[in-house]
Amino acid sequence: MSGSSRSSRKPPRSKRLVCTPDHRYFLGGREVPGNTAVLRASGYGHDYGDSEDLERGRNAHLACRFLTEGRLNWAKLAPRLLPYVQGWAWLLNVSGFEAKAGWLERMVYCRRYGFATRPDAVGWLNRRFVVIQIKTGSADDSVGPQTA
């Protein structure tokens, strides 16, 4: 991102955590680093692909969310999203993962480490509280640290 485009926008004025359309996080009007920014600053690069890749990822995440919430219409699901949603369905049905209601893609701020993120799902797996990240692209060097 260029400095001029970032500085020309006023930060959101809110006491709550806010995420802008360009994935910048603000808490109380102060910008805080997001998970991706922290990973990049630590040397873990990630190319999210072209606009088609990004759209596929957004749609797959939305379909997985609808499945988790019991609102997915399988008949209307685009064929290219089927493998991702089937994988998510397997996780839900076979692993016993129980997503915490209201916490799908909910923004959170970690006071301990000072960063914000939006995990895809949080819940219980094998009696442990876990954070789940859905991946639709190829695995790169940031997958391990992001999903550890």
C-alpha positions as CSV (number, residue, x, y, z in Angstrom):
1,M,0.0,0.0,0.0
2,S,1.2,3.4,-0.7
3,G,1.6,5.8,2.2
4,S,-0.4,8.6,0.4
5,S,-3.5,6.5,0.0
6,R,-3.4,5.3,3.6
7,S,-2.8,8.7,5.2
8,S,-5.6,10.4,3.2
9,R,-8.2,8.3,4.9
10,K,-9.4,9.3,8.3
11,P,-9.3,6.4,10.9
12,P,-12.7,5.2,12.1
13,R,-13.8,6.9,15.3
14,S,-15.0,4.1,17.5
15,K,-14.3,2.6,20.9
16,R,-14.8,-0.8,19.4
17,L,-12.6,-2.8,17.1
18,V,-13.2,-1.8,13.5
19,C,-11.9,-3.4,10.3
20,T,-11.8,-1.2,7.1
21,P,-12.5,-2.7,3.6
22,D,-8.7,-2.7,3.0
23,H,-8.2,-4.9,6.1
24,R,-6.8,-2.3,8.4
25,Y,-7.8,-2.6,12.1
26,F,-8.6,0.2,14.4
27,L,-9.2,0.1,18.2
28,G,-10.4,3.3,19.7
29,G,-9.4,5.2,16.6
30,R,-5.8,3.9,16.8
31,E,-4.5,1.6,14.1
32,V,-3.4,-1.8,15.4
33,P,-1.6,-4.4,13.3
34,G,-3.6,-7.3,11.9
35,N,-2.5,-10.9,11.8
36,T,-1.4,-10.6,8.2
37,A,0.7,-7.5,8.8
38,V,2.4,-9.2,11.8
39,L,3.2,-12.3,9.6
40,R,4.6,-10.1,6.8
41,A,6.7,-8.1,9.3
42,S,8.1,-11.4,10.6
43,G,9.2,-12.4,7.1
44,Y,6.3,-14.6,6.2
45,G,5.0,-13.5,2.8
46,H,1.7,-14.4,1.3
47,D,0.3,-13.7,-2.1
48,Y,-3.5,-14.0,-2.0
49,G,-3.7,-14.3,-5.7
50,D,-5.7,-12.4,-8.3
51,S,-9.2,-11.1,-7.9
52,E,-10.7,-14.4,-9.0
53,D,-8.8,-16.2,-6.2
54,L,-9.9,-13.7,-3.6
55,E,-13.5,-14.0,-4.7
56,R,-13.3,-17.8,-4.5
57,G,-11.9,-17.5,-1.0
58,R,-14.6,-15.1,0.1
59,N,-17.4,-17.2,-1.3
60,A,-16.0,-20.4,0.1
61,H,-15.7,-18.8,3.6
62,L,-19.3,-17.6,3.3
63,A,-20.6,-21.0,2.2
64,C,-18.8,-22.6,5.1
65,R,-20.3,-20.1,7.5
66,F,-23.8,-20.8,6.1
67,L,-23.2,-24.5,6.5
68,T,-22.1,-24.1,10.1
69,E,-25.2,-21.9,10.8
70,G,-27.5,-24.4,9.1
71,R,-28.4,-21.9,6.3
72,L,-26.5,-23.4,3.3
73,N,-28.6,-24.2,0.2
74,W,-26.5,-27.0,-1.4
75,A,-28.5,-26.8,-4.6
76,K,-27.4,-23.2,-5.2
77,L,-23.7,-23.8,-4.3
78,A,-21.3,-23.1,-7.2
79,P,-19.5,-26.3,-8.3
80,R,-16.1,-24.7,-7.8
81,L,-16.9,-24.2,-4.1
82,L,-18.0,-27.8,-3.5
83,P,-14.6,-29.3,-2.5
84,Y,-14.1,-26.5,0.2
85,V,-17.5,-26.9,1.7
86,Q,-17.4,-30.7,1.6
87,G,-14.1,-30.4,3.5
88,W,-15.6,-28.1,6.1
89,A,-18.7,-30.5,6.4
90,W,-16.3,-33.4,7.0
91,L,-14.6,-31.4,9.8
92,L,-17.9,-30.6,11.4
93,N,-19.3,-34.1,11.1
94,V,-16.3,-36.4,11.7
95,S,-14.0,-34.4,14.0
96,G,-16.7,-33.3,16.5
97,F,-15.7,-29.7,16.2
98,E,-18.3,-27.5,17.7
99,A,-18.2,-23.9,16.5
100,K,-19.0,-21.3,19.1
101,A,-22.3,-19.5,18.1
102,G,-21.8,-15.9,17.0
103,W,-18.0,-16.3,16.7
104,L,-17.7,-17.1,13.0
105,E,-15.4,-14.5,11.5
106,R,-15.7,-12.3,14.5
107,M,-13.0,-9.7,14.9
108,V,-10.9,-10.0,18.0
109,Y,-8.0,-8.1,19.5
110,C,-5.3,-9.8,21.5
111,R,-4.3,-7.5,24.3
112,R,-1.4,-9.8,25.3
113,Y,0.3,-9.6,21.9
114,G,-1.3,-6.3,20.6
115,F,-2.8,-7.5,17.2
116,A,-6.2,-7.9,15.7
117,T,-7.5,-10.7,13.6
118,R,-10.7,-12.3,12.3
119,P,-10.5,-16.1,12.8
120,D,-12.8,-18.1,10.6
121,A,-14.2,-20.1,13.5
122,V,-13.5,-20.7,17.1
123,G,-15.0,-23.5,19.2
124,W,-14.3,-26.8,20.9
125,L,-12.4,-29.8,19.5
126,N,-11.5,-32.8,21.7
127,R,-12.4,-30.8,24.8
128,R,-9.9,-28.0,23.8
129,F,-10.8,-24.5,22.7
130,V,-9.4,-24.0,19.2
131,V,-9.2,-21.4,16.4
132,I,-9.9,-22.7,13.0
133,Q,-8.7,-21.1,9.7
134,I,-10.2,-22.1,6.4
135,K,-7.7,-22.1,3.6
136,T,-8.7,-22.1,-0.1
137,G,-5.3,-21.3,-1.7
138,S,-2.1,-23.1,-1.9
139,A,-0.1,-23.5,1.4
140,D,2.8,-21.1,1.7
141,D,5.2,-20.3,4.5
142,S,2.6,-18.3,6.5
143,V,0.2,-21.2,6.9
144,G,2.1,-22.8,9.8
145,P,2.4,-19.7,12.0
146,Q,-1.1,-18.5,11.1
147,T,-2.7,-21.8,12.0
148,A,-0.4,-22.9,14.9
